[in-house]
Amino acid sequence: MAAPDDKWVMTLKAAAAEPAGTLFCFPYAGGSPETFRGWCGGIADDVELLCVILPGRGRRLKEARYDRWQPLVDDVFEALSPYLNRRHAFYGHSFGGRLAYELSHLVTAEYPGKTRRLFVSGCRSPDTPQRRPYMHEMNESDFRDAVARMGRTPAEVFEQEKLLRLVLPTVRSEIRLAEIWDDRHTSALDVPITALYSPDDPIDGLSTMRGWKGFTSRDCELIEVPGGHFFVDSHPEYVTRIVNTHMGNANG
């Protein structure tokens, strides 16, 4: 279990049964542990649910944000190292899916056999070009409008200028990383991949996620769920049911 003062990791649910496996969760750009807190009632008793907390939100609001992938991946790997020498899986949504994939490459090299599955959702495959224009290059007004249209930022936040100025730089920096991300590896990942998509997702649906099958030497399953791009928030019962089934397979 993560220490309560660990700034990188928040324990959302401890495993109440054995054999236990750990699921590390990575939220979308600007996201918080609250997304995955809603999963606690649906996650199986033998799964420990942890959320990774990046700089620029919550108790880490004033810390410098990352502008390059490699330092981010290296620092997350170092922060999670105390927890990685045991059976685990990664779940990442959108920007978080990209980070979970990058981390999986590093972790499987250093802790072979411990990463049992990678879950990616609402996240294009590395070989799928990012659609343009880039959000992160928009002027301030257009960027705010684009974030509002995405739908997960409460409307009242846009009425509080001070809060917006605190929150939006983190969202922009992580959207930038998501948009410039591409295929950075020369070999496939030696971990099974479960890719979740929504047919109602206007950002990354089936057409941009089909390619995940080419990024693992193991099995890759594409699973449809309802709910649009932010189905991890709106349909936790669907997602946790899928996670439980595949974590059960991974933990065997």
C-alpha positions as CSV (number, residue, x, y, z in Angstrom):
1,M,0.0,0.0,0.0
2,A,1.2,3.5,-0.8
3,A,2.4,5.6,2.1
4,P,-0.1,8.4,3.0
5,D,2.5,11.1,2.5
6,D,3.6,9.9,-0.9
7,K,3.0,12.9,-3.2
8,W,3.1,10.7,-6.3
9,V,0.6,8.0,-5.4
10,M,-2.8,8.0,-3.7
11,T,-4.3,4.8,-2.4
12,L,-8.0,4.8,-3.4
13,K,-8.8,1.2,-2.3
14,A,-6.7,-1.4,-0.4
15,A,-7.0,-5.0,-1.5
16,A,-9.2,-6.9,1.0
17,A,-8.5,-10.4,-0.4
18,E,-5.6,-12.5,-1.7
19,P,-3.9,-13.0,-4.0
20,A,-3.7,-9.3,-4.4
21,G,-2.8,-7.3,-7.6
22,T,-2.2,-3.6,-7.9
23,L,-3.8,-1.4,-10.5
24,F,-2.0,1.9,-11.2
25,C,-4.3,4.5,-12.7
26,F,-3.3,7.5,-14.8
27,P,-6.0,10.2,-15.5
28,Y,-6.6,12.3,-18.6
29,A,-4.9,15.7,-19.0
30,G,-5.5,17.8,-15.9
31,G,-7.4,14.9,-14.3
32,S,-7.3,13.9,-10.6
33,P,-7.8,10.9,-8.5
34,E,-11.5,11.7,-8.3
35,T,-12.0,10.0,-11.6
36,F,-10.9,6.7,-10.2
37,R,-12.4,7.1,-6.7
38,G,-15.7,6.3,-8.4
39,W,-14.4,2.9,-9.2
40,C,-13.9,1.7,-5.6
41,G,-17.3,0.1,-5.3
42,G,-16.9,-1.9,-8.4
43,I,-13.3,-3.1,-8.3
44,A,-12.7,-6.6,-7.1
45,D,-11.6,-7.2,-3.5
46,D,-8.3,-8.7,-4.6
47,V,-7.3,-5.5,-6.5
48,E,-5.4,-2.6,-4.8
49,L,-6.4,0.6,-6.6
50,L,-3.8,3.4,-6.7
51,C,-3.8,6.6,-8.7
52,V,-0.7,8.4,-9.9
53,I,-0.7,12.2,-9.1
54,L,1.3,14.4,-11.4
55,P,2.5,18.0,-10.7
56,G,0.1,20.8,-11.4
57,R,-3.0,19.6,-9.6
58,G,-4.2,19.1,-6.0
59,R,-1.5,19.1,-3.4
60,R,1.1,19.4,-6.2
61,L,-0.5,22.5,-7.8
62,K,2.5,24.7,-7.5
63,E,5.1,22.3,-8.7
64,A,6.6,22.7,-12.2
65,R,4.9,20.8,-15.0
66,Y,6.6,18.6,-17.5
67,D,7.3,19.7,-21.1
68,R,9.1,16.6,-22.3
69,W,8.1,12.9,-22.3
70,Q,11.4,11.3,-21.1
71,P,11.8,13.2,-17.9
72,L,8.2,12.6,-17.0
73,V,8.4,8.9,-17.6
74,D,11.7,8.6,-15.8
75,D,10.4,10.4,-12.7
76,V,7.2,8.4,-12.6
77,F,9.2,5.2,-12.9
78,E,11.4,6.3,-10.0
79,A,8.4,7.3,-7.9
80,L,6.7,4.0,-8.5
81,S,9.7,1.8,-8.1
82,P,8.9,0.8,-4.5
83,Y,5.6,-0.7,-5.7
84,L,6.7,-2.3,-8.9
85,N,8.3,-5.5,-7.7
86,R,4.9,-7.2,-7.3
87,R,2.1,-8.2,-9.6
88,H,0.5,-5.1,-11.2
89,A,-1.3,-3.6,-14.2
90,F,-1.6,-0.1,-15.6
91,Y,-4.7,1.7,-16.6
92,G,-4.5,5.1,-18.5
93,H,-7.1,7.2,-20.1
94,S,-6.3,9.6,-23.0
95,F,-3.1,11.4,-22.0
96,G,-2.9,8.9,-19.1
97,G,-3.0,6.0,-21.6
98,R,0.1,7.4,-23.4
99,L,1.9,7.7,-20.1
100,A,0.9,4.2,-19.0
101,Y,2.2,2.8,-22.3
102,E,5.5,4.6,-22.1
103,L,6.0,3.5,-18.5
104,S,5.2,-0.1,-19.4
105,H,8.2,-0.2,-21.7
106,L,10.5,0.9,-18.9
107,V,9.0,-1.2,-16.2
108,T,8.9,-4.4,-18.2
109,A,12.7,-4.0,-18.8
110,E,13.5,-3.5,-15.2
111,Y,10.9,-5.7,-13.6
112,P,10.2,-8.5,-16.1
113,G,7.0,-10.4,-15.6
114,K,5.5,-8.1,-13.0
115,T,3.4,-6.0,-15.4
116,R,0.5,-8.3,-16.2
117,R,-1.6,-6.0,-18.4
118,L,-1.9,-2.6,-19.9
119,F,-5.3,-1.0,-20.2
120,V,-5.6,2.0,-22.5
121,S,-8.8,3.9,-23.1
122,G,-9.8,6.9,-25.2
123,C,-6.2,6.9,-26.5
124,R,-5.0,6.8,-30.1
125,S,-2.3,4.2,-30.9
126,P,1.2,5.5,-31.3
127,D,1.2,5.2,-35.1
128,T,-2.0,7.2,-35.5
129,P,-1.3,10.8,-36.4
130,Q,-2.7,13.4,-34.1
131,R,-5.5,15.4,-35.7
132,R,-4.9,19.1,-36.2
133,P,-5.0,21.9,-35.4
134,Y,-3.3,21.3,-32.2
135,M,-5.2,22.4,-29.1
136,H,-2.0,23.4,-27.3
137,E,-1.2,25.9,-30.0
138,M,-4.5,27.8,-29.7
139,N,-4.7,31.3,-28.3
140,E,-6.1,31.6,-24.8
141,S,-9.7,32.3,-25.8
142,D,-9.9,29.5,-28.3
143,F,-8.2,27.0,-25.9
144,R,-10.7,27.8,-23.2
145,D,-13.6,27.2,-25.6
146,A,-12.0,23.9,-26.7
147,V,-11.6,22.7,-23.2
148,A,-15.2,23.7,-22.3
149,R,-16.5,21.7,-25.4
150,M,-14.6,18.6,-24.2
151,G,-17.1,18.5,-21.3
152,R,-15.3,17.4,-18.1
153,T,-14.5,20.8,-16.6
154,P,-17.4,21.9,-14.4
155,A,-19.2,25.0,-15.9
156,E,-18.7,27.0,-12.7
157,V,-14.9,26.7,-13.1
158,F,-15.1,28.9,-16.2
159,E,-16.9,31.5,-14.1
160,Q,-13.9,31.8,-11.7
161,E,-11.0,33.5,-13.4
162,K,-8.5,32.9,-10.6
163,L,-9.2,29.2,-10.6
164,L,-9.0,28.9,-14.4
165,R,-5.6,30.5,-14.3
166,L,-4.5,27.9,-11.9
167,V,-6.0,24.9,-13.7
168,L,-5.6,25.6,-17.4
169,P,-1.8,25.7,-17.7
170,T,-1.7,22.0,-16.5
171,V,-4.3,21.0,-18.9
172,R,-2.5,22.7,-21.8
173,S,0.9,21.3,-20.9
174,E,-0.5,17.7,-20.8
175,I,-2.6,18.1,-23.9
176,R,0.6,19.3,-25.6
177,L,2.4,16.1,-24.5
178,A,-0.5,14.1,-25.7
179,E,-0.5,15.8,-29.1
180,I,3.2,15.6,-29.8
181,W,3.4,11.9,-28.7
182,D,4.3,9.4,-31.4
183,D,5.9,6.0,-31.8
184,R,9.1,6.2,-29.7
185,H,10.0,2.5,-29.5
186,T,11.7,0.0,-31.8
187,S,10.1,-3.2,-30.3
188,A,6.6,-4.2,-29.3
189,L,5.6,-4.3,-25.7
190,D,5.7,-7.8,-24.1
191,V,2.5,-7.2,-22.2
192,P,-1.2,-8.0,-23.1
193,I,-3.1,-4.8,-24.0
194,T,-6.8,-4.2,-23.4
195,A,-8.0,-1.1,-25.4
196,L,-11.3,0.4,-24.5
197,Y,-13.1,2.8,-26.8
198,S,-16.5,4.4,-27.2
199,P,-18.3,4.7,-30.5
200,D,-19.5,8.1,-29.4
201,D,-15.9,9.4,-28.7
202,P,-15.2,12.4,-30.9
203,I,-11.5,12.5,-29.9
204,D,-10.2,8.9,-30.0
205,G,-12.6,6.2,-31.0
206,L,-12.2,2.8,-32.8
207,S,-10.7,4.3,-35.9
208,T,-7.7,5.8,-34.0
209,M,-7.4,2.8,-31.6
210,R,-7.3,-0.1,-34.0
211,G,-3.5,0.2,-34.3
212,W,-2.9,-0.9,-30.7
213,K,-2.7,-4.5,-31.9
214,G,0.6,-3.7,-33.5
215,F,2.2,-2.5,-30.3
216,T,2.3,-5.7,-28.3
217,S,3.8,-9.2,-28.9
218,R,1.0,-10.6,-26.7
219,D,-2.8,-10.5,-27.2
220,C,-4.6,-7.2,-27.7
221,E,-8.4,-6.9,-27.3
222,L,-10.5,-3.9,-28.4
223,I,-13.6,-3.5,-26.3
224,E,-16.5,-1.1,-26.9
225,V,-18.1,0.8,-24.0
226,P,-20.7,3.5,-23.9
227,G,-20.3,7.1,-22.8
228,G,-18.3,9.3,-25.1
229,H,-14.7,10.3,-24.5
230,F,-15.0,10.5,-20.7
231,F,-16.6,7.1,-20.1
232,V,-14.1,6.5,-17.3
233,D,-16.1,9.1,-15.4
234,S,-19.6,8.5,-16.6
235,H,-19.7,4.7,-16.9
236,P,-17.5,3.2,-14.1
237,E,-19.6,0.1,-13.8
238,Y,-18.8,-0.9,-17.4
239,V,-15.1,-0.2,-17.0
240,T,-14.6,-1.9,-13.7
241,R,-16.4,-5.0,-14.9
242,I,-13.9,-5.2,-17.8
243,V,-10.9,-4.5,-15.5
244,N,-12.0,-7.1,-13.0
245,T,-12.3,-9.8,-15.7
246,H,-8.9,-9.0,-17.2
247,M,-7.1,-8.4,-13.8
248,G,-8.4,-11.9,-12.9
249,N,-6.7,-13.3,-15.9
250,A,-3.5,-11.3,-15.3
251,N,-3.3,-12.3,-11.7
252,G,-3.4,-16.0,-12.3
